């Protein structure tokens, strides 16, 4: 049996806040309890960053390796160094 999918259009979310993330997480939980899947559509980069910052990317079913804007490097640790190593190369 396939579960129903519920799609939420996040395109109108201009300035996402912690309350926005809270509401999305609550909707995800309610959908799961009813045997449904929640899908976010038209999510802005700011909303995706905030969800990632809150540590909810996996819980909300968002891909961790999403496409970055053309020409921009993804945020994160690029290389491992010893503490006190001031070399840049």
C-alpha positions, 0 to 999 in steps of 0.5 A, a space after each residue: 500500500 502506498 502512502 499519500 503525499 502531502 505537498 507544501 508550497 514554501 514559495 511564499 515564505 519570505 523570511 523563515 524563522 525558528 517558528 517556521 521550522 517548528 511548524 514544518 516539523 510538526 506538520 511532518 510528524 502529524 503527516 507521519 502519524 496519519 501514514 502520509 509523506 510530507 514534501 516541501 516544494 519551492 523552498 528558498 535557499 534561506 529556508 534550506 539553510 535554516 533547516 540544515 542549521 537546525 539539524 532537521 534536513 534528514 528528518 524532513 527528508 531534504 537531501 544534504 547534497 543539494 545543488 549550490 548556486 552556480 559559481 558558489 562553493 558549498 559551505 562546510 569544512 574543506 580540509 582537516 588541519 592541526 590546531 595552530 596550523 596557519 598554512 593556507 595551502 
